[in-house]
Amino acid sequence: QVQLVESGGGLVQPGGSLRLSCAASGSILRFYSMGWYRQAPGKQRELVAQLSSSDTTNYADSVKGRFTISRDNAKNTGYLQMNSLKPEDTAVYYCYLDPPGSQIYWGQGTQVTVSS
């Protein structure tokens, strides 16, 4: 059973930065696509960023140029570096792992609040 544990959320002022981490159990992160979704109150969950097993990235238009997704295979940990944060980035952020032919695994979510 794969487990994903997120950390790094918190309260930050507009224009600030946060780095979210997603630690996976076992040495599997490098083999599969992973990414981050977010869900704001009263809104649907939306894709923020994806990182394929071949290191191709994809970002939502709303975060392009501000967010960067990456992965440290030695630490089995994925990251989402978020810069120039805006109040509209406020949401619960979820990481996921997508093994082909298997279920998608989700983290528990971490709250990001951007407010002055």
Secondary structure, DSSP 4 states (H G I P E B T S, - for coil): ---EEEE--EEE-TT--EEEEEEESSS-GGGSEEEEEEE-TTS--EEEEEE-TT--EEE-TTTTTTEEEEEEGGGTEEEEEE-S--GGG-EEEEEEEE-TTSPPEE---EEEEE--
